[in-house]
Amino acid sequence: MMFKKVLIAEDHESISISVQKTLTDLGIHYDARDYVYYCDDALSRIKKALSENQPYQLLITDISFDTDIPQELISGLDLIKAVKAIQPDIKTLVFSIENRMAVASTFINELGADAFVPKARGDAKDLRIAIESITKNAVYFSPNLRQRNGMQQKFDFTAYDKTIIQLLAQGTAQKDIPVYLQKSNIRPAGLSSVEKRLHAIKSTLNISSNEQLVAYCKDLKVI
């Protein structure tokens, strides 16, 4: 059965129009009130719908959002985590300029998203297939996602890099990593050094969060 109530979280209006057209083509009724520019607003809308016993069935969200006003939830990753905490059964589709399989794996395998579609040529057809797949309770990885074979940017991970990323993968908070490094006599062990190194790695690989970095490293078997 096709969805009857869908929420779009997207800060670029032109892209939202494309998504709305895809929904219309699928016969999904769409209300203009079901479109928001910010993650905080999306969470508020979902909470309100739950309180009124008219929950959303599908959330379509970008990953990156403009930070022109202060927000508690600053990314699609934050939004999905918060939404799943209050409505675990909601279907979620990530629609983003990001096109790496490692990132998609983070959202689907670790956050429980149902589909990941990169914004690219032919993405309207891709979106349609993704939504149709979700209605059948299938997980959808877009064929347009970049695989790791020769397409991911190379990075020479040092033993130090692997240690701090492994600690992140084990659930250690970034601020607590220096304690583990000090106990193991690994230098540099200061928080500033850890932060700078993680920032350098993520900047080089064009990765925006520690969660995505961990997924990337697992995908490439770095850790």
C-alpha positions as CSV (number, residue, x, y, z in Angstrom):
1,M,0.0,0.0,0.0
2,M,1.4,3.4,-1.0
3,F,2.1,6.0,1.7
4,K,-0.7,8.5,2.6
5,K,1.3,10.9,4.8
6,V,4.9,12.0,3.9
7,L,7.1,14.6,5.4
8,I,10.0,16.3,3.4
9,A,12.9,17.9,5.2
10,E,14.9,19.8,2.6
11,D,16.3,23.3,2.7
12,H,16.4,23.9,-1.1
13,E,13.0,24.6,-2.5
14,S,13.8,23.6,-6.1
15,I,14.8,20.1,-5.0
16,S,11.7,19.8,-2.8
17,I,9.5,20.6,-5.8
18,S,11.1,17.7,-7.7
19,V,10.4,15.4,-4.7
20,Q,6.8,16.6,-4.5
21,K,6.3,15.9,-8.2
22,T,7.6,12.3,-7.7
23,L,5.1,11.8,-4.9
24,T,2.3,13.2,-7.1
25,D,3.3,10.9,-9.9
26,L,3.0,7.9,-7.5
27,G,-0.4,9.0,-6.5
28,I,0.6,10.2,-3.0
29,H,-1.4,13.1,-1.8
30,Y,0.9,15.8,-0.6
31,D,0.1,18.9,1.6
32,A,2.4,22.0,1.4
33,R,2.5,21.9,5.2
34,D,4.3,18.6,5.0
35,Y,7.5,20.4,3.8
36,V,10.0,21.9,6.2
37,Y,13.4,23.6,5.8
38,Y,15.0,22.6,9.2
39,C,15.5,19.4,11.1
40,D,14.1,20.9,14.3
41,D,10.9,21.7,12.5
42,A,10.7,18.2,11.0
43,L,10.9,16.6,14.5
44,S,8.3,19.0,15.9
45,R,6.0,18.2,13.0
46,I,6.4,14.4,13.6
47,K,5.8,14.8,17.3
48,K,2.6,16.8,16.6
49,A,1.4,14.2,14.1
50,L,1.9,11.5,16.7
51,S,0.1,13.4,19.4
52,E,-2.9,13.8,17.0
53,N,-2.8,10.1,16.2
54,Q,-2.1,10.9,12.6
55,P,1.6,9.8,12.2
56,Y,3.7,10.3,9.2
57,Q,4.5,7.1,7.4
58,L,7.5,8.3,5.4
59,L,10.3,10.9,6.1
60,I,12.4,12.1,3.2
61,T,15.4,14.0,4.3
62,D,18.6,15.6,3.1
63,I,21.8,15.1,5.1
64,S,23.2,18.6,5.1
65,F,21.2,21.7,6.0
66,D,22.0,25.4,6.0
67,T,22.8,26.8,9.5
68,D,21.5,30.3,9.1
69,I,19.6,30.0,12.4
70,P,20.5,28.1,15.5
71,Q,19.2,24.5,15.5
72,E,19.5,21.6,18.0
73,L,19.4,19.0,15.1
74,I,21.9,20.1,12.4
75,S,21.9,17.2,10.0
76,G,19.8,14.4,8.6
77,L,21.8,12.0,10.7
78,D,20.7,13.8,13.8
79,L,17.1,14.0,12.6
80,I,16.8,10.3,11.8
81,K,18.2,9.4,15.2
82,A,15.7,11.6,17.0
83,V,12.8,10.5,14.9
84,K,13.5,6.8,15.3
85,A,13.7,7.3,19.1
86,I,10.0,8.4,19.2
87,Q,8.6,6.6,16.1
88,P,10.7,3.5,15.4
89,D,8.4,2.2,12.6
90,I,8.5,5.3,10.4
91,K,10.1,4.7,7.0
92,T,13.0,7.0,6.1
93,L,14.5,7.9,2.8
94,V,17.8,9.9,2.5
95,F,18.0,12.1,-0.5
96,S,21.4,13.8,-0.6
97,I,24.2,15.1,-2.8
98,E,26.4,12.6,-0.9
99,N,26.9,9.5,-3.2
100,R,29.3,7.2,-1.3
101,M,28.3,3.7,-0.5
102,A,30.1,3.9,2.9
103,V,27.9,6.9,3.9
104,A,24.7,5.2,2.7
105,S,25.7,2.1,4.7
106,T,25.9,4.2,7.9
107,F,22.3,5.5,7.4
108,I,20.8,2.1,6.4
109,N,22.8,-0.4,8.5
110,E,23.4,1.6,11.6
111,L,20.5,4.1,11.8
112,G,17.8,2.0,10.2
113,A,17.0,4.2,7.2
114,D,15.1,2.4,4.4
115,A,16.6,3.9,1.3
116,F,19.5,6.2,0.2
117,V,19.3,8.1,-3.1
118,P,22.0,10.5,-4.3
119,K,20.9,13.7,-6.1
120,A,22.1,13.2,-9.6
121,R,21.0,12.9,-13.2
122,G,18.0,10.7,-13.3
123,D,17.3,11.0,-9.6
124,A,13.5,11.4,-10.1
125,K,13.3,7.8,-11.5
126,D,15.6,6.7,-8.7
127,L,13.4,8.3,-6.1
128,R,10.3,6.6,-7.5
129,I,11.9,3.2,-7.4
130,A,13.1,3.8,-3.9
131,I,9.7,4.8,-2.6
132,E,8.1,1.8,-4.4
133,S,10.7,-0.5,-2.8
134,I,10.0,0.9,0.7
135,T,6.3,0.3,0.4
136,K,7.2,-3.4,-0.1
137,N,9.4,-3.3,3.1
138,A,12.5,-3.6,1.0
139,V,15.8,-1.7,1.7
140,Y,17.0,0.3,-1.3
141,F,20.6,1.2,-2.1
142,S,20.7,3.4,-5.2
143,P,22.7,1.9,-8.1
144,N,24.2,5.4,-8.5
145,L,26.1,5.2,-5.2
146,R,29.8,5.0,-5.7
147,Q,31.4,1.7,-4.8
148,R,34.8,1.6,-3.2
149,N,36.6,0.0,-6.1
150,G,38.9,2.7,-7.4
151,M,36.3,5.4,-6.8
152,Q,36.8,6.3,-3.2
153,Q,39.6,8.8,-2.4
154,K,42.7,7.1,-1.2
155,F,44.1,8.0,2.3
156,D,47.1,6.6,4.1
157,F,45.9,5.7,7.5
158,T,48.6,5.6,10.2
159,A,48.5,3.3,13.2
160,Y,47.5,6.3,15.3
161,D,44.6,7.1,13.0
162,K,43.4,3.5,13.1
163,T,43.6,3.5,16.9
164,I,41.4,6.6,17.4
165,I,38.9,5.5,14.8
166,Q,38.7,2.0,16.3
167,L,37.9,3.7,19.7
168,L,35.1,5.7,18.0
169,A,33.8,2.5,16.4
170,Q,33.7,0.9,19.9
171,G,31.5,3.7,21.2
172,T,34.2,5.8,22.9
173,A,33.2,9.5,23.0
174,Q,35.8,11.7,21.2
175,K,36.4,13.6,24.4
176,D,37.3,10.4,26.2
177,I,39.8,9.1,23.7
178,P,42.8,10.9,25.3
179,V,42.3,8.8,28.5
180,Y,42.7,5.5,26.5
181,L,45.7,6.9,24.6
182,Q,47.4,7.9,27.8
183,K,46.8,4.5,29.4
184,S,48.4,2.9,26.3
185,N,51.3,5.3,26.2
186,I,50.3,6.5,22.8
187,R,51.3,10.0,21.8
188,P,50.1,12.6,21.1
189,A,47.3,12.0,23.6
190,G,45.8,15.4,24.0
191,L,42.2,16.1,23.0
192,S,43.4,18.9,20.7
193,S,45.6,16.5,18.9
194,V,42.9,14.0,18.5
195,E,40.4,16.6,17.3
196,K,42.9,18.0,14.8
197,R,43.7,14.6,13.4
198,L,40.1,13.6,12.9
199,H,39.4,16.9,11.3
200,A,42.2,16.5,8.9
201,I,41.1,13.0,7.9
202,K,37.5,14.0,7.4
203,S,38.4,17.1,5.4
204,T,40.6,15.0,3.1
205,L,37.9,12.4,2.5
206,N,35.1,14.9,2.4
207,I,33.4,13.2,5.3
208,S,31.2,15.3,7.7
209,S,30.9,13.2,10.8
210,N,32.7,10.6,13.0
211,E,29.9,8.2,12.3
212,Q,30.4,8.4,8.6
213,L,34.2,8.1,9.0
214,V,33.8,4.9,11.0
215,A,31.4,3.5,8.4
216,Y,33.9,4.4,5.7
217,C,36.8,2.7,7.5
218,K,34.7,-0.4,8.1
219,D,33.7,-0.5,4.4
220,L,37.3,-0.3,3.3
221,K,38.4,-2.7,6.1
222,V,40.7,-0.1,7.6
223,I,39.5,-1.2,11.0
